Amino acid sequence: MEAIKESSVLINKNYAELLPSFNDDLQSAVDAALQRYLIDEIAAKIAGLKKKEKLFRLKYG
């Protein structure tokens, strides 16, 4: 996997302390969390666009 360092993100100390108890690799845990977040955001965006499309089709046929 290619990684680039463009910015830094602060992780709440409580989360940083808990993550290693589930996964020894903090980076992998953060990557997995970001992946799930992005999938959820993309799914929400698609749902919103489908709703807009439905309204558009009802209005304009």
C-alpha positions in Angstrom: 0.0 0.0 0.0 1.3 3.4 -0.9 1.1 6.1 1.7 1.7 9.8 1.6 2.2 12.2 4.4 0.4 15.4 3.7 -1.1 16.3 7.1 -1.2 15.1 10.7 -4.2 13.9 12.6 -4.5 14.0 16.3 -5.9 10.9 18.0 -7.7 11.2 21.3 -5.5 9.7 24.0 -8.2 7.4 25.2 -8.6 5.9 21.7 -4.8 5.6 21.2 -4.6 3.7 24.5 -7.4 1.3 23.6 -6.6 0.5 20.0 -3.4 -1.6 20.8 -5.5 -3.9 22.9 -7.4 -4.9 19.8 -4.7 -4.6 17.2 -0.9 -4.3 17.8 -0.6 -2.0 14.8 -2.0 1.4 15.4 -1.6 2.4 11.7 -3.7 -0.6 10.6 -6.4 0.2 13.0 -6.6 3.8 11.9 -6.5 2.7 8.2 -9.4 0.3 8.8 -11.4 3.0 10.7 -10.9 5.5 7.8 -11.9 2.9 5.3 -15.2 2.2 7.1 -15.8 5.9 7.5 -15.3 6.6 3.8 -17.5 3.7 2.8 -20.3 5.1 5.1 -19.8 8.6 3.6 -19.9 7.3 0.0 -23.0 5.2 0.7 -24.7 8.3 2.3 -23.8 10.4 -0.7 -25.1 7.8 -3.1 -28.4 7.6 -1.2 -28.8 11.3 -1.2 -28.2 11.5 -5.0 -30.7 8.7 -5.6 -33.3 10.6 -3.6 -32.5 13.8 -5.7 -32.8 11.7 -8.9 -36.2 10.3 -7.8 -37.5 13.8 -7.1 -36.1 15.1 -10.4 -37.8 12.2 -12.3 -41.1 12.8 -10.5 -40.9 16.5 -11.4 -39.6 16.3 -15.0 -40.5 12.8 -16.0 
